[in-house]
């Protein structure tokens, strides 16, 4: 009886396959405000995908790589001195590997990429409003409903003080989140701007299957919404006072300007960047000239004049050197996840959660083999994505732009993790892995298109994957 009941449940889940993507969109919309509800929904979607697409998932070599990486991480945790912390640390990685594998099979089209980008931008608006209210209106809240279903903690004035953190608890984490959202927002804005210019009658953005529909490109409302969202996201990003977030946002603006061939904008962005850098780091006579025009809010943050007397233990160079020394002492299995903070506090007498570099952290805590395999898998996704972007004849001009946005968000994620570690926030980690899954899913689909076009007698299994 129990077996028959379970079969009925699984059959029901399979019958809901067509709705799985809709549930995933709703989860992304809810995620920023309620991580638990979003996570349960994403988990439900991943289960449906595994049940329906298990054959496809099991045949992909990239997924074998993540399976091997999971085994190496488990071995590393087994050799750790602090096994409890090490195994707990696996929850920042292994569940997201499963999410990535499932959604790289679920996400296959550029329409899905646009839908996900729209949902992420829309979902960021409440966090931006809360963040601005936190800093400028002194909003304070400690709301808890059913423990973790809804758990909002808003610190008046931000965290650290004077820096917007919103619901993500720390300004650097919120800055990383806004930088990724800004990239996707800017990509949608450019695409919408182009479609309005040529008066394309095709509906844009693609209608979400169940979430509320958005206006067509004949109406200026989508473009106006994206403009307001982009400006408010950028302003909020500035007040996170996150140098990493600033750098990624400016990098994105420059990348889009180069991609579109907007030479005047490229020159303007380059002039602004140069002026700020000269005000921060040039010899004093030159710097003083530029400081007449560049607000101290920017140049003093870049060169640390805003926070003089920073302890040596809090400098990234010190943290990186310490992490590298740990990695060299245990090169094969590392010291165990979450071990860096324990050793660093004992040696430097300073509490620090991570060394502000994901590769060094994984090298020190899980060993070089795991770290190298992890970044090799990411490099494979990025390289294949770039190859698809440059060469595939199946991608039209409009689709290239949204795919370029996701590749740029991918690169932004990598850059953020070279100067910080952003896997510890559940929401930001989930969004990041979904972006990677989106790139990977499209790569697999269109590479398969190319292969079938070159070899029309390929097996029926490959054709069924389309």
C-alpha positions as CSV (number, residue, x, y, z in Angstrom):
1,X,0.0,0.0,0.0
2,X,2.8,2.4,0.9
3,X,4.6,1.7,-2.3
4,X,1.5,2.3,-4.4
5,X,0.9,5.6,-2.6
6,X,4.4,6.7,-3.1
7,X,4.1,5.9,-6.8
8,X,1.0,8.0,-7.1
9,X,2.8,10.9,-5.4
10,X,5.7,10.6,-7.8
11,X,3.3,10.3,-10.8
12,X,1.6,13.5,-9.6
13,X,4.9,15.3,-9.4
14,X,5.8,14.2,-12.9
15,X,2.5,15.4,-14.2
16,X,3.3,18.8,-12.8
17,X,6.6,19.0,-14.7
18,X,5.2,21.8,-17.0
19,X,4.6,23.9,-13.9
20,X,8.0,23.4,-12.3
21,X,9.5,26.4,-13.9
22,X,6.6,28.5,-12.8
23,X,7.1,27.4,-9.2
24,X,10.8,28.3,-9.6
25,X,10.0,31.8,-10.7
26,X,7.7,32.3,-7.7
27,X,10.4,31.0,-5.4
28,X,12.8,33.5,-6.7
29,X,10.3,36.3,-6.2
30,X,9.7,35.2,-2.6
31,X,13.3,34.2,-1.7
32,X,14.5,37.7,-0.7
33,X,11.7,38.1,1.9
34,X,11.3,34.5,3.1
35,X,14.4,32.3,2.4
36,X,12.6,29.3,4.0
37,X,9.6,29.4,1.7
38,X,11.8,30.1,-1.3
39,X,14.2,27.2,-0.4
40,X,11.3,24.7,0.1
41,X,9.9,25.7,-3.3
42,X,13.3,25.5,-5.0
43,X,13.8,22.1,-3.4
44,X,10.4,21.0,-4.7
45,X,11.3,22.1,-8.2
46,X,14.7,20.4,-8.0
47,X,13.0,17.1,-7.0
48,X,10.5,17.3,-9.9
49,X,13.4,17.9,-12.3
50,X,15.5,15.0,-11.0
51,X,12.5,12.7,-11.4
52,X,11.7,13.8,-14.9
53,X,15.2,14.4,-16.2
54,X,17.3,11.8,-14.4
55,X,18.6,10.3,-17.6
56,X,19.8,13.6,-19.0
57,X,21.3,14.6,-15.7
58,X,23.2,11.3,-15.3
59,X,24.7,11.6,-18.8
60,X,26.4,14.9,-18.4
61,X,30.1,14.8,-17.7
62,X,30.0,18.1,-15.8
63,X,27.6,16.5,-13.3
64,X,30.1,13.7,-12.8
65,X,32.7,16.3,-11.9
66,X,30.4,17.8,-9.3
67,X,29.7,14.3,-7.9
68,X,33.5,13.7,-7.7
69,X,33.9,17.1,-6.0
70,X,31.2,16.2,-3.5
71,X,33.1,13.0,-2.6
72,X,36.3,14.9,-2.1
73,X,34.6,17.4,0.2
74,X,33.2,14.6,2.2
75,X,36.6,13.0,2.5
76,X,38.1,16.4,3.6
77,X,35.4,16.7,6.3
78,X,36.2,13.2,7.5
79,X,39.9,14.1,8.0
80,X,39.2,17.5,9.7
81,X,40.0,18.0,13.4
82,X,36.7,19.8,13.9
83,X,34.5,17.3,12.1
84,X,31.2,18.8,13.3
85,X,32.0,22.2,11.9
86,X,33.4,20.7,8.7
87,X,30.3,18.7,8.0
88,X,28.1,21.7,8.8
89,X,30.1,23.7,6.3
90,X,29.1,21.2,3.5
91,X,25.6,22.7,3.6
92,X,27.0,25.8,2.0
93,X,28.1,23.7,-1.0
94,X,26.5,20.3,-1.5
95,X,22.8,21.3,-1.6
96,X,23.7,24.0,-4.1
97,X,25.4,21.5,-6.3
98,X,22.1,19.6,-6.4
99,X,20.2,22.8,-7.2
100,X,22.7,23.6,-10.0
101,X,22.5,20.2,-11.5
102,X,18.6,20.2,-11.5
103,X,18.2,23.7,-12.8
104,X,20.8,23.3,-15.5
105,X,18.5,20.6,-16.9
106,X,15.4,22.8,-16.3
107,X,16.6,26.0,-17.8
108,X,17.2,25.7,-21.6
109,X,15.9,28.8,-23.4
110,X,16.7,32.5,-23.6
111,X,13.0,33.2,-22.7
112,X,13.6,31.5,-19.3
113,X,16.8,33.7,-18.9
114,X,14.7,36.9,-19.4
115,X,11.9,35.7,-17.1
116,X,14.4,34.9,-14.3
117,X,16.2,38.3,-14.8
118,X,12.8,40.1,-14.5
119,X,11.8,38.2,-11.4
120,X,15.2,38.9,-9.7
121,X,15.0,42.6,-10.5
122,X,11.4,42.8,-9.2
123,X,12.3,40.9,-6.1
124,X,15.1,43.3,-5.3
125,X,12.8,46.3,-5.0
126,X,11.4,45.5,-1.4
127,X,15.0,45.0,-0.2
128,X,16.1,48.3,-1.7
129,X,13.2,50.2,-0.1
130,X,13.9,48.6,3.2
131,X,17.6,49.5,2.9
132,X,17.0,53.1,2.1
133,X,14.5,53.4,4.9
134,X,17.0,51.8,7.2
135,X,19.7,54.3,6.5
136,X,17.8,57.6,5.9
137,X,14.7,57.1,8.0
138,X,16.1,55.0,10.9
139,X,13.8,52.0,10.3
140,X,14.2,49.3,12.9
141,X,12.4,46.0,13.0
142,X,12.8,42.6,14.5
143,X,9.9,40.6,13.1
144,X,9.7,36.8,13.5
145,X,6.8,34.7,12.3
146,X,6.9,30.9,12.9
147,X,10.6,31.1,13.7
148,X,12.2,31.1,10.2
149,X,9.2,31.4,7.8
150,X,9.6,35.2,8.1
151,X,12.5,36.5,10.0
152,X,13.3,40.2,9.4
153,X,16.0,42.0,11.3
154,X,16.5,45.6,10.3
155,X,19.2,47.5,12.2
156,X,18.7,51.2,12.2
157,X,21.5,53.1,10.4
158,X,22.8,49.9,8.7
159,X,25.4,47.3,9.5
160,X,28.1,48.4,9.9
161,X,26.7,51.7,11.0
162,X,26.3,54.1,8.1
163,X,26.2,51.4,5.5
164,X,23.0,49.9,4.0
165,X,22.5,46.2,4.8
166,X,18.7,45.8,4.4
167,X,17.6,42.2,5.2
168,X,21.0,40.6,4.2
169,X,22.4,41.6,7.6
170,X,25.8,43.0,6.3
171,X,26.5,45.8,3.9
172,X,29.2,43.8,1.9
173,X,26.7,40.9,1.3
174,X,24.0,43.3,0.3
175,X,26.5,45.1,-2.0
176,X,27.3,41.8,-3.7
177,X,23.6,41.1,-4.1
178,X,22.9,44.5,-5.6
179,X,25.9,44.3,-8.0
180,X,24.6,41.0,-9.5
181,X,21.0,42.4,-9.7
182,X,22.4,45.6,-11.3
183,X,24.1,43.6,-14.1
184,X,20.9,41.8,-15.0
185,X,18.8,45.0,-14.6
186,X,21.1,46.9,-17.0
187,X,21.0,44.1,-19.5
188,X,17.2,44.1,-19.5
189,X,17.2,47.9,-19.7
190,X,19.5,47.9,-22.8
191,X,17.4,45.2,-24.5
192,X,14.2,47.1,-23.8
193,X,15.7,50.4,-25.0
194,X,16.7,48.8,-28.2
195,X,13.3,47.2,-28.8
196,X,11.6,50.5,-28.2
197,X,13.9,52.2,-30.6
198,X,13.2,49.8,-33.5
199,X,9.5,49.6,-32.5
200,X,9.6,45.8,-32.4
201,X,6.0,44.5,-32.1
202,X,7.1,41.4,-30.4
203,X,5.9,41.1,-26.8
204,X,8.6,42.0,-24.2
205,X,9.3,40.9,-21.6
206,X,8.1,37.4,-22.3
207,X,5.0,36.8,-20.3
208,X,5.5,34.9,-17.1
209,X,3.3,31.7,-17.2
210,X,1.6,32.3,-13.9
211,X,3.1,35.4,-12.2
212,X,1.5,38.8,-13.3
213,X,2.0,39.8,-16.9
214,X,4.1,42.8,-17.7
215,X,3.2,45.4,-20.5
216,X,4.3,44.9,-24.1
217,X,7.1,47.0,-25.6
218,X,4.6,49.3,-27.2
219,X,4.1,50.7,-23.7
220,X,6.9,52.6,-22.0
221,X,6.0,51.2,-18.6
222,X,8.5,48.3,-18.7
223,X,11.3,50.6,-19.7
224,X,10.3,53.2,-17.0
225,X,10.2,50.5,-14.4
226,X,13.6,49.2,-15.4
227,X,15.0,52.7,-15.4
228,X,13.7,53.5,-11.9
229,X,14.8,50.1,-10.6
230,X,18.3,50.5,-12.1
231,X,18.8,54.0,-10.7
232,X,17.5,53.1,-7.2
233,X,19.6,49.9,-7.2
234,X,22.7,51.9,-8.1
235,X,22.0,54.5,-5.5
236,X,21.5,51.9,-2.8
237,X,24.7,50.1,-4.0
238,X,26.6,53.3,-3.4
239,X,25.3,53.6,0.1
240,X,26.3,50.1,1.0
241,X,29.8,51.6,0.8
242,X,31.0,48.3,-0.7
243,X,34.1,48.8,-2.8
244,X,33.6,45.4,-4.3
245,X,30.1,46.3,-5.4
246,X,31.1,49.6,-6.8
247,X,33.9,48.0,-8.9
248,X,31.6,45.3,-10.3
249,X,28.9,47.9,-11.2
250,X,31.4,50.1,-13.0
251,X,32.9,47.1,-14.7
252,X,29.4,46.1,-15.9
253,X,28.7,49.6,-17.3
254,X,32.0,49.6,-19.1
255,X,31.4,46.1,-20.5
256,X,27.9,47.0,-21.8
257,X,29.1,50.2,-23.4
258,X,31.9,48.3,-25.1
259,X,29.5,45.6,-26.3
260,X,27.1,48.2,-27.7
261,X,29.8,50.3,-29.2
262,X,28.8,53.4,-27.3
263,X,32.2,55.1,-27.5
264,X,31.1,58.3,-25.8
265,X,29.8,56.3,-22.8
266,X,33.0,54.3,-22.7
267,X,35.0,57.5,-22.6
268,X,32.8,59.0,-19.9
269,X,33.1,55.9,-17.7
270,X,36.8,55.7,-18.2
271,X,37.2,59.4,-17.3
272,X,35.1,59.0,-14.1
273,X,37.1,55.9,-13.1
274,X,40.4,57.6,-13.7
275,X,39.4,60.7,-11.8
276,X,38.4,58.7,-8.7
277,X,41.5,56.5,-8.8
278,X,43.8,59.6,-9.2
279,X,42.0,61.3,-6.3
280,X,42.6,58.2,-4.2
281,X,46.0,57.0,-5.1
282,X,47.9,59.7,-7.1
283,X,50.8,61.6,-5.6
284,X,49.5,64.3,-3.3
285,X,49.7,67.4,-5.6
286,X,47.8,65.5,-8.4
287,X,45.4,63.9,-5.9
288,X,44.5,67.3,-4.3
289,X,43.5,68.6,-7.7
290,X,41.1,65.8,-8.4
291,X,39.8,65.8,-4.8
292,X,38.3,69.2,-5.6
293,X,35.8,67.5,-7.9
294,X,35.6,63.9,-6.6
295,X,33.6,63.5,-3.3
296,X,35.6,62.2,-0.4
297,X,32.9,59.6,0.1
298,X,34.5,57.7,-2.9
299,X,38.2,58.3,-2.9
300,X,38.5,58.1,0.9
301,X,36.7,54.8,0.9
302,X,39.0,53.4,-1.8
303,X,42.3,54.3,-0.1
304,X,41.0,53.6,3.4
305,X,41.4,57.3,4.6
306,X,37.8,56.9,5.7
307,X,38.8,54.3,8.2
308,X,42.3,55.2,9.3
309,X,44.3,52.9,11.6
310,X,42.8,49.7,10.3
311,X,44.3,46.7,12.2
312,X,46.8,44.6,10.2
313,X,44.7,41.5,10.9
314,X,41.8,43.0,9.1
315,X,43.7,43.6,5.9
316,X,43.1,41.2,3.0
317,X,46.8,40.7,2.3
318,X,47.3,39.4,5.9
319,X,44.3,37.1,5.6
320,X,45.4,35.8,2.2
321,X,48.9,35.0,3.4
322,X,47.6,33.2,6.4
323,X,45.1,31.1,4.3
324,X,47.9,30.3,1.9
325,X,50.2,29.1,4.7
326,X,47.4,26.9,6.0
327,X,46.9,25.4,2.5
328,X,50.6,24.6,2.2
329,X,50.6,22.7,5.6
330,X,47.7,20.4,4.6
331,X,47.7,20.5,0.8
332,X,45.6,17.3,0.1
333,X,42.6,17.4,2.4
334,X,42.9,20.8,4.1
335,X,42.0,21.6,7.7
336,X,38.2,21.2,7.3
337,X,35.5,23.7,6.4
338,X,35.0,26.5,8.9
339,X,38.5,25.9,10.3
340,X,40.1,29.2,9.0
341,X,38.3,31.4,11.6
342,X,39.5,29.1,14.5
343,X,43.1,29.2,13.5
344,X,43.0,32.9,12.6
345,X,41.6,33.9,15.9
346,X,44.2,31.8,17.8
347,X,47.0,33.3,15.8
348,X,45.9,36.9,15.2
349,X,43.5,37.4,18.1
350,X,40.8,38.7,15.7
351,X,37.5,37.0,14.9
352,X,37.1,36.6,11.2
353,X,34.8,34.2,9.4
354,X,36.7,33.7,6.1
355,X,39.9,35.0,4.3
356,X,38.0,37.1,1.7
357,X,39.0,34.8,-1.2
358,X,37.0,31.7,-2.1
359,X,39.9,29.9,-3.8
360,X,42.2,30.4,-0.9
361,X,39.5,29.5,1.6
362,X,38.8,26.2,-0.2
363,X,42.5,25.5,-0.6
364,X,43.1,25.9,3.1
365,X,39.9,24.2,4.3
366,X,39.4,21.4,1.7
367,X,42.8,21.0,0.1
368,X,44.2,21.8,-3.4
369,X,42.6,18.9,-5.3
370,X,39.0,20.0,-4.3
371,X,39.7,23.7,-4.8
372,X,41.3,23.1,-8.3
373,X,38.4,20.8,-9.3
374,X,35.8,23.3,-8.1
375,X,37.3,26.1,-10.1
376,X,38.0,23.9,-13.2
377,X,34.3,23.1,-13.3
378,X,33.4,26.8,-13.1
379,X,36.0,27.6,-15.7
380,X,34.5,25.0,-18.1
381,X,31.0,26.5,-17.8
382,X,32.4,30.0,-18.4
383,X,34.6,29.0,-21.4
384,X,31.8,27.0,-23.0
385,X,29.4,29.9,-22.5
386,X,31.8,32.4,-24.1
387,X,32.3,29.9,-27.0
388,X,28.6,29.6,-27.5
389,X,28.2,33.4,-27.3
390,X,30.8,34.0,-30.0
391,X,30.2,31.1,-32.4
392,X,26.7,29.6,-32.4
393,X,24.6,30.5,-35.4
394,X,21.4,29.7,-33.4
395,X,21.6,32.8,-31.3
396,X,20.1,35.9,-32.7
397,X,21.1,39.5,-31.8
398,X,18.4,40.0,-29.1
399,X,19.2,36.7,-27.4
400,X,22.9,37.4,-27.5
401,X,22.4,40.4,-25.3
402,X,20.5,38.6,-22.5
403,X,23.1,35.8,-22.7
404,X,25.9,38.4,-22.5
405,X,24.2,39.7,-19.3
406,X,24.3,36.3,-17.6
407,X,27.9,35.7,-18.7
408,X,28.7,39.2,-17.2
409,X,26.9,38.3,-14.0
410,X,28.9,35.0,-13.9
411,X,32.2,37.0,-14.3
412,X,30.9,39.4,-11.6
413,X,30.3,36.5,-9.2
414,X,33.9,35.2,-9.8
415,X,35.4,38.7,-9.3
416,X,33.4,39.1,-6.1
417,X,34.7,35.9,-4.7
418,X,38.3,36.9,-5.4
419,X,38.1,39.7,-2.8
420,X,35.3,38.2,-0.6
421,X,33.4,35.0,0.0
422,X,29.6,35.3,-0.7
423,X,28.5,31.7,-0.3
424,X,27.6,32.1,3.4
425,X,24.4,34.1,2.7
426,X,21.7,31.5,1.8
427,X,19.8,33.8,-0.6
428,X,22.8,35.2,-2.4
429,X,24.3,31.7,-2.8
430,X,21.1,30.3,-4.3
431,X,20.8,33.2,-6.8
432,X,24.4,32.8,-7.8
433,X,24.1,29.0,-8.5
434,X,20.9,29.6,-10.4
435,X,22.7,32.1,-12.6
436,X,25.5,29.5,-13.2
437,X,22.8,26.9,-13.9
438,X,21.1,29.2,-16.4
439,X,24.4,29.6,-18.4
440,X,25.1,25.9,-18.3
441,X,21.6,24.9,-19.3
442,X,21.6,27.1,-22.4
443,X,25.1,26.0,-23.3
444,X,24.1,22.3,-23.2
445,X,21.0,22.9,-25.3
446,X,22.6,25.0,-28.0
447,X,25.8,22.9,-28.2
448,X,23.5,19.9,-28.7
449,X,21.8,21.9,-31.5
450,X,25.2,22.5,-33.1
451,X,26.1,18.8,-32.8
452,X,22.9,17.5,-34.2
453,X,23.2,20.0,-37.1
454,X,26.7,18.7,-37.8
455,X,25.8,15.0,-37.3
456,X,22.1,14.5,-38.2
457,X,22.3,10.8,-37.5
458,X,23.0,11.3,-33.8
459,X,21.1,9.0,-31.4
460,X,17.4,9.5,-30.6
461,X,18.3,10.2,-27.0
462,X,20.1,13.3,-27.9
463,X,17.2,14.5,-30.0
464,X,14.8,13.9,-27.2
465,X,16.8,16.3,-25.0
466,X,15.7,19.1,-27.3
